[in-house]
Amino acid sequence: MGLWYRENRGRLIFRVQLQPRASANRVLGLHGDAVKISLTAPPVEGAANKMCREFLARLLDLPKSQVEQVGGLKSRLKTFSVPEMDPARLRQKLGVEE
């Protein structure tokens, strides 16, 4: 199991290092113990949180309701929870290698 994700009670928990106000929405790869993601949304009034959740749902082919932000509401380092899936599938969908 990688350092940037873990399994817990039927969910896969992982960390995201967010870079707001970027020129494009994209996964930049692993950054320490998190997946680094750049988003065009500004870090105000929850806009970046909302866009990150929607972006992850689209990448992982999940309904937005199944992507839950469980930490880092006011931080660039965020924690998300999704239904348990094969970690290899998570890495493939996000385009990151360990």
DSSP file (Angstrom, degrees, kcal/mol; ACC not computed):
  #  RESIDUE AA STRUCTURE BP1 BP2  ACC     N-H-->O    O-->H-N    N-H-->O    O-->H-N    TCO  KAPPA ALPHA  PHI   PSI    X-CA   Y-CA   Z-CA
    1    1 A M              0   0    0      0, 0.0     5,-0.1     0, 0.0     2,-0.0   0.000 360.0 360.0 360.0 138.0    0.0    0.0    0.0
    2    2 A G    >   -     0   0    0      1,-0.1     3,-0.6     2,-0.0    31,-0.0  -0.284 360.0-119.9 -76.4 164.4    1.3    3.5   -0.9
    3    3 A L  T 3  S+     0   0    0      1,-0.2    -1,-0.1    29,-0.1    30,-0.1   0.728 108.0  60.1 -74.7 -21.9    1.8    6.2    1.6
    4    4 A W  T 3  S+     0   0    0     28,-0.1    11,-1.7    30,-0.1     2,-0.3   0.512 110.2  33.5 -90.4  -4.3   -0.6    8.6   -0.1
    5    5 A Y  E <   -A   14   0A   0     -3,-0.6     2,-0.3     9,-0.2     9,-0.2  -0.978  59.8-179.2-144.5 159.8   -3.7    6.3    0.2
    6    6 A R  E     -A   13   0A   0      7,-2.4     7,-3.3    -2,-0.3     2,-0.4  -0.984  26.9-117.4-153.1 158.2   -5.1    3.8    2.7
    7    7 A E  E     +A   12   0A   0     -2,-0.3     2,-0.3     5,-0.2     5,-0.2  -0.812  33.8 169.7 -99.4 140.2   -8.1    1.6    3.0
    8    8 A N  E >   -A   11   0A   0      3,-2.8     3,-1.2    -2,-0.4    76,-0.1  -0.857  62.9 -26.9-155.6 114.4  -10.6    2.1    5.9
    9    9 A R  T 3  S-     0   0    0     -2,-0.3     3,-0.1     1,-0.3    75,-0.1   0.877 126.1 -42.4  51.2  49.1  -14.0    0.5    6.4
   10   10 A G  T 3  S+     0   0    0      1,-0.3    74,-2.5    73,-0.1     2,-0.3   0.606 121.6 101.3  77.8  11.1  -14.8   -0.1    2.8
   11   11 A R  E <   -AB   8  83A   0     -3,-1.2    -3,-2.8    72,-0.3     2,-0.6  -0.906  66.3-134.8-124.7 154.2  -13.5    3.3    1.7
   12   12 A L  E     -AB   7  82A   0     70,-3.1    70,-2.2    -2,-0.3     2,-0.4  -0.958  23.6-161.6-107.4 122.2  -10.2    4.4    0.1
   13   13 A I  E     +AB   6  81A   0     -7,-3.3    -7,-2.4    -2,-0.6     2,-0.3  -0.884  16.5 166.5-107.5 131.9   -8.8    7.5    1.7
   14   14 A F  E     -AB   5  80A   0     66,-2.5    66,-3.0    -2,-0.4     2,-0.3  -0.981  29.0-122.0-146.2 159.2   -6.2    9.6    0.0
   15   15 A R  E     - B   0  79A   0    -11,-1.7    20,-2.4    -2,-0.3     2,-0.4  -0.755  17.6-161.3-104.3 146.4   -4.5   13.0    0.2
   16   16 A V  E     -cB  35  78A   0     62,-2.9    62,-3.3    -2,-0.3     2,-0.7  -0.994  10.5-152.5-128.0 127.5   -4.5   15.8   -2.4
   17   17 A Q  E     -cB  36  77A   0     18,-2.3    20,-2.4    -2,-0.4     2,-0.3  -0.902  28.4-150.6 -95.4 113.1   -2.1   18.7   -2.5
   18   18 A L  E     -c   37   0A   0     58,-3.2    20,-0.2    -2,-0.7    18,-0.1  -0.686  19.7-167.7 -96.2 137.1   -4.1   21.4   -4.2
   19   19 A Q  E     -c   38   0A   0     18,-2.6    20,-2.4    -2,-0.3     3,-0.4  -0.892  21.2-163.4-117.9  96.7   -2.7   24.1   -6.4
   20   20 A P        +     0   0    0      0, 0.0    20,-0.2     0, 0.0    21,-0.1  -0.230  63.9  32.8 -77.6 169.9   -5.5   26.6   -7.0
   21   21 A R  S    S+     0   0    0     20,-2.3    19,-0.3     1,-0.1     2,-0.1   0.821  82.8 152.9  55.0  37.3   -5.7   29.4   -9.7
   22   22 A A        -     0   0    0     17,-3.2    -1,-0.1    -3,-0.4     3,-0.1  -0.361  58.5-112.2 -86.7 172.6   -3.7   27.2  -12.1
   23   23 A S  S    S+     0   0    0      1,-0.2     2,-0.3    -2,-0.1    17,-0.1   0.691  95.6  12.6 -79.6 -18.7   -4.0   27.6  -15.9
   24   24 A A  S    S-     0   0    0     15,-0.1     2,-0.6     2,-0.1    -1,-0.2  -0.990  76.7-108.3-153.5 157.0   -5.6   24.1  -16.3
   25   25 A N        +     0   0    0     -2,-0.3     2,-0.3    14,-0.1    14,-0.2  -0.808  62.1 130.2 -87.1 119.5   -7.2   21.3  -14.2
   26   26 A R  E     -D   38   0A   0     12,-2.2    12,-2.9    -2,-0.6     2,-0.5  -0.990  60.2-105.3-165.1 158.4   -4.8   18.4  -14.1
   27   27 A V  E     -D   37   0A   0     -2,-0.3    10,-0.2    10,-0.2     3,-0.1  -0.795  25.3-170.0 -88.3 128.0   -3.1   15.8  -12.0
   28   28 A L  E     -     0   0A   0      8,-3.3     2,-0.2    -2,-0.5     9,-0.2   0.527  43.2-107.0 -97.7  -7.6    0.6   16.7  -11.6
   29   29 A G  E     -D   36   0A   0      7,-0.9     7,-3.5    65,-0.1    -1,-0.4  -0.711  60.0 -22.1 115.0-167.3    1.7   13.5  -10.0
   30   30 A L  E     -D   35   0A   0      5,-0.2     2,-0.4    -2,-0.2     5,-0.2  -0.590  47.2-173.1 -83.4 142.4    2.8   12.5   -6.5
   31   31 A H  E >   -D   34   0A   0      3,-3.4     3,-0.8    -2,-0.3     2,-0.4  -0.840  62.9 -60.2-135.3  94.0    4.0   15.2   -4.1
   32   32 A G  T 3  S-     0   0    0     -2,-0.4   -28,-0.1     1,-0.2   -29,-0.1  -0.541 121.5 -12.7  66.0-121.2    5.3   13.6   -0.9
   33   33 A D  T 3  S+     0   0    0     -2,-0.4   -18,-0.3   -30,-0.1     2,-0.3  -0.044 129.1  65.6-102.5  31.4    2.4   11.7    0.6
   34   34 A A  E <  S- D   0  31A   0     -3,-0.8    -3,-3.4   -20,-0.1     2,-0.5  -0.961  81.7-110.8-145.5 161.2   -0.3   13.3   -1.6
   35   35 A V  E     -cD  16  30A   0    -20,-2.4   -18,-2.3    -2,-0.3     2,-0.5  -0.849  37.2-135.7 -90.0 126.4   -1.5   13.5   -5.2
   36   36 A K  E     -cD  17  29A   0     -7,-3.5    -8,-3.3    -2,-0.5    -7,-0.9  -0.748  26.9-179.8 -90.2 127.9   -0.8   17.0   -6.5
   37   37 A I  E     -cD  18  27A   0    -20,-2.4   -18,-2.6    -2,-0.5     2,-0.4  -0.989  16.3-151.5-128.9 132.8   -3.6   18.5   -8.5
   38   38 A S  E     -cD  19  26A   0    -12,-2.9   -12,-2.2    -2,-0.4     2,-0.3  -0.861  18.2-177.0-102.1 140.6   -3.8   21.9  -10.1
   39   39 A L        -     0   0    0    -20,-2.4   -17,-3.2    -2,-0.4   -14,-0.1  -0.964  32.5-136.4-135.1 151.0   -7.2   23.6  -10.6
   40   40 A T  S    S+     0   0    0     -2,-0.3     8,-0.1   -19,-0.3    -1,-0.1   0.674  75.6 102.5 -78.7 -17.3   -8.3   26.8  -12.2
   41   41 A A  S    S-     0   0    0      6,-0.1   -20,-2.3     7,-0.1   -19,-0.2  -0.333  75.1-118.7 -69.1 146.9  -10.7   27.7   -9.3
   42   42 A P        -     0   0    0      0, 0.0     2,-1.2     0, 0.0     6,-0.7  -0.486  24.9-112.6 -79.8 157.7   -9.6   30.2   -6.7
   43   43 A P  S    S+     0   0    0      0, 0.0     2,-0.4     0, 0.0     3,-0.1  -0.257  79.6 110.9 -86.1  50.4   -9.2   29.2   -3.0
   44   44 A V  S >  S-     0   0    0     -2,-1.2     3,-2.3     1,-0.1     4,-0.2  -0.964  78.2  -5.0-128.2 143.4  -12.2   31.3   -1.8
   45   45 A E  T 3  S-     0   0    0     -2,-0.4    -1,-0.1     1,-0.3     0, 0.0   0.764 122.0 -62.1  51.3  34.0  -15.6   30.4   -0.5
   46   46 A G  T 3> S+     0   0    0     27,-0.1     4,-2.5    -3,-0.1    -1,-0.3   0.541 100.9 129.3  76.9   6.8  -15.1   26.6   -1.1
   47   47 A A  H <> S+     0   0    0     -3,-2.3     4,-2.4     1,-0.2     5,-0.2   0.910  74.9  44.8 -62.9 -43.1  -14.8   27.0   -4.9
   48   48 A A  H  > S+     0   0    0     -6,-0.7     4,-2.6     2,-0.2    -1,-0.2   0.892 112.6  52.2 -69.2 -38.6  -11.5   25.0   -5.1
   49   49 A N  H  > S+     0   0    0      2,-0.2     4,-2.3     1,-0.2    -2,-0.2   0.940 112.1  45.9 -60.1 -47.1  -13.0   22.3   -2.8
   50   50 A K  H  X S+     0   0    0     -4,-2.5     4,-2.2     1,-0.2    -2,-0.2   0.922 114.5  46.9 -62.7 -45.7  -16.0   21.9   -4.9
   51   51 A M  H  X S+     0   0    0     -4,-2.4     4,-2.8    -5,-0.2    -1,-0.2   0.885 111.0  52.4 -65.9 -37.6  -14.0   21.9   -8.2
   52   52 A C  H  X S+     0   0    0     -4,-2.6     4,-2.7     2,-0.2     5,-0.2   0.928 109.8  48.5 -64.0 -44.8  -11.6   19.3   -6.7
   53   53 A R  H  X S+     0   0    0     -4,-2.3     4,-2.2     1,-0.2    -2,-0.2   0.919 114.5  45.5 -60.6 -45.0  -14.4   17.0   -5.7
   54   54 A E  H  X S+     0   0    0     -4,-2.2     4,-2.1     2,-0.2    -2,-0.2   0.896 112.7  51.0 -66.2 -40.7  -16.0   17.3   -9.1
   55   55 A F  H  X S+     0   0    0     -4,-2.8     4,-2.5     2,-0.2    -2,-0.2   0.918 111.7  47.1 -63.2 -45.1  -12.7   16.8  -10.9
   56   56 A L  H  X S+     0   0    0     -4,-2.7     4,-2.6     2,-0.2    -2,-0.2   0.904 110.0  53.1 -64.2 -41.4  -11.9   13.7   -8.8
   57   57 A A  H  <>S+     0   0    0     -4,-2.2     5,-2.6    -5,-0.2     4,-0.5   0.914 111.3  46.6 -59.9 -42.8  -15.4   12.3   -9.5
   58   58 A R  H ><5S+     0   0    0     -4,-2.1     3,-0.8     3,-0.2    -2,-0.2   0.926 113.8  47.3 -65.7 -45.5  -14.9   12.7  -13.2
   59   59 A L  H 3<5S+     0   0    0     -4,-2.5    -2,-0.2     1,-0.2    -1,-0.2   0.879 117.3  42.2 -63.2 -38.2  -11.4   11.1  -13.2
   60   60 A L  T 3<5S-     0   0    0     -4,-2.6    -1,-0.2    -5,-0.2    -2,-0.2   0.387 108.1-121.7 -92.4   3.2  -12.5    8.2  -11.1
   61   61 A D  T < 5 +     0   0    0     -3,-0.8    -3,-0.2    -4,-0.5    -4,-0.1   0.919  68.3 132.6  55.2  47.5  -15.8    7.6  -13.0
   62   62 A L      < -     0   0    0     -5,-2.6    -1,-0.2    -6,-0.2    -2,-0.1  -0.910  64.8-101.9-124.2 151.7  -17.8    8.1   -9.8
   63   63 A P    >   -     0   0    0      0, 0.0     3,-2.2     0, 0.0     4,-0.4  -0.464  36.2-117.1 -65.3 146.8  -20.9   10.1   -8.9
   64   64 A K  G >  S+     0   0    0      1,-0.3     3,-1.5     2,-0.2    -7,-0.0   0.827 113.6  66.4 -54.7 -32.0  -20.0   13.3   -7.1
   65   65 A S  G 3  S+     0   0    0      1,-0.3    -1,-0.3     3,-0.1     0, 0.0   0.696  97.2  54.2 -65.6 -17.6  -22.0   12.0   -4.1
   66   66 A Q  G <  S+     0   0    0     -3,-2.2     2,-0.7     1,-0.1    -1,-0.3   0.489  91.7  80.3 -95.1  -4.3  -19.5    9.2   -3.7
   67   67 A V    <   -     0   0    0     -3,-1.5     2,-0.5    -4,-0.4    15,-0.2  -0.907  66.2-175.1-104.2 111.2  -16.5   11.5   -3.5
   68   68 A E  E     -E   81   0A   0     13,-2.8    13,-2.7    -2,-0.7     2,-0.7  -0.909  23.2-141.7-114.5 129.0  -16.3   12.9    0.1
   69   69 A Q  E     +E   80   0A   0     -2,-0.5    11,-0.3    11,-0.2     3,-0.1  -0.793  25.2 172.1 -85.7 119.2  -13.9   15.5    1.4
   70   70 A V  E     +     0   0A   0      9,-2.4     2,-0.3    -2,-0.7    10,-0.2   0.383  58.3  12.1-111.8   2.0  -13.0   14.4    4.9
   71   71 A G  E    S+E   79   0A   0      8,-1.3     8,-2.2     1,-0.1    -1,-0.2  -0.973  96.9  47.3-170.0 158.3  -10.3   16.9    5.8
   72   72 A G    >   +     0   0    0     -2,-0.3     3,-1.3     6,-0.3    -1,-0.1   0.833  47.6 159.2  78.4  35.2   -8.5   20.0    4.8
   73   73 A L  T 3  S+     0   0    0      1,-0.3   -24,-0.2    -3,-0.1   -27,-0.1   0.838  84.2  26.1 -59.4 -32.5  -11.4   22.3    4.1
   74   74 A K  T 3  S+     0   0    0      3,-0.1     2,-0.3   -25,-0.0    -1,-0.3   0.051 114.1  79.7-118.5  24.8   -9.3   25.4    4.6
   75   75 A S  S <  S-     0   0    0     -3,-1.3    -4,-0.1     2,-0.1   -57,-0.0  -0.875  77.4-127.7-127.6 158.3   -5.9   23.9    3.6
   76   76 A R  S    S+     0   0    0     -2,-0.3   -58,-3.2     1,-0.1     2,-0.8   0.719  99.7  74.7 -76.2 -20.6   -4.2   23.1    0.4
   77   77 A L  E    S+B   17   0A   0    -60,-0.2     2,-0.3   -62,-0.1   -60,-0.2  -0.847  73.0 178.0 -94.4 111.3   -3.6   19.6    1.8
   78   78 A K  E     -B   16   0A   0    -62,-3.3   -62,-2.9    -2,-0.8     2,-0.4  -0.755  23.4-142.8-116.4 157.2   -7.0   17.9    1.5
   79   79 A T  E     -BE  15  71A   0     -8,-2.2    -9,-2.4    -2,-0.3    -8,-1.3  -0.985  18.8-172.3-123.1 131.3   -8.2   14.4    2.3
   80   80 A F  E     -BE  14  69A   0    -66,-3.0   -66,-2.5    -2,-0.4     2,-0.4  -0.876  10.3-154.1-122.4 154.2  -10.8   12.6    0.2
   81   81 A S  E     +BE  13  68A   0    -13,-2.7   -13,-2.8    -2,-0.3   -68,-0.2  -0.994  16.4 171.7-128.6 132.7  -12.7    9.4    0.7
   82   82 A V  E     -B   12   0A   0    -70,-2.2   -70,-3.1    -2,-0.4   -15,-0.1  -0.913  46.7 -76.5-132.6 161.1  -14.1    7.2   -2.2
   83   83 A P  E     -B   11   0A   0      0, 0.0   -72,-0.3     0, 0.0   -73,-0.1  -0.284  68.6 -84.7 -56.2 144.8  -15.7    3.8   -2.2
   84   84 A E        +     0   0    0    -74,-2.5     2,-0.3   -76,-0.1   -73,-0.1  -0.237  62.0 163.9 -55.7 134.0  -13.1    1.1   -1.9
   85   85 A M        -     0   0    0     -3,-0.1    -3,-0.0   -74,-0.0     5,-0.0  -0.922  50.0 -71.7-142.8 167.0  -11.5    0.2   -5.3
   86   86 A D    >>  -     0   0    0     -2,-0.3     4,-1.9     1,-0.2     3,-0.9  -0.463  41.6-135.7 -61.1 125.3   -8.5   -1.6   -6.4
   87   87 A P  H 3> S+     0   0    0      0, 0.0     4,-2.5     0, 0.0     5,-0.2   0.825 105.7  58.9 -55.3 -31.7   -5.5    0.7   -5.6
   88   88 A A  H 3> S+     0   0    0      2,-0.2     4,-2.3     1,-0.2     5,-0.1   0.882 104.9  50.1 -64.3 -36.4   -4.1   -0.1   -9.0
   89   89 A R  H <> S+     0   0    0     -3,-0.9     4,-2.9     2,-0.2     5,-0.2   0.906 109.1  51.5 -66.7 -41.6   -7.3    1.3  -10.6
   90   90 A L  H  X S+     0   0    0     -4,-1.9     4,-2.2     2,-0.2    -2,-0.2   0.943 112.2  45.8 -59.1 -48.3   -7.0    4.4   -8.4
   91   91 A R  H  X>S+     0   0    0     -4,-2.5     5,-2.2     1,-0.2     4,-1.2   0.910 114.5  48.3 -61.8 -42.4   -3.4    5.0   -9.6
   92   92 A Q  H  <5S+     0   0    0     -4,-2.3    -2,-0.2     2,-0.2    -1,-0.2   0.919 111.7  48.5 -65.3 -44.4   -4.3    4.3  -13.2
   93   93 A K  H  <5S+     0   0    0     -4,-2.9    -1,-0.2     1,-0.2    -2,-0.2   0.864 117.4  41.7 -65.7 -36.0   -7.3    6.7  -13.2
   94   94 A L  H  <5S-     0   0    0     -4,-2.2    -1,-0.2    -5,-0.2    -2,-0.2   0.615 108.3-127.3 -86.0 -12.0   -5.3    9.4  -11.6
   95   95 A G  T  <5 +     0   0    0     -4,-1.2     2,-0.4     1,-0.2    -3,-0.2   0.855  61.1 135.3  71.7  35.4   -2.3    8.7  -13.8
   96   96 A V      < -     0   0    0     -5,-2.2     2,-0.4    -6,-0.2    -1,-0.2  -0.910  38.6-158.2-118.6 146.7    0.2    8.4  -11.0
   97   97 A E              0   0    0     -2,-0.4   -67,-0.2     1,-0.1    -5,-0.0  -0.904 360.0 360.0-117.6 147.4    2.9    5.8  -10.4
   98   98 A E              0   0    0     -2,-0.4    -1,-0.1   -96,-0.0    -2,-0.0   0.439 360.0 360.0 -93.2 360.0    4.6    4.9   -7.1
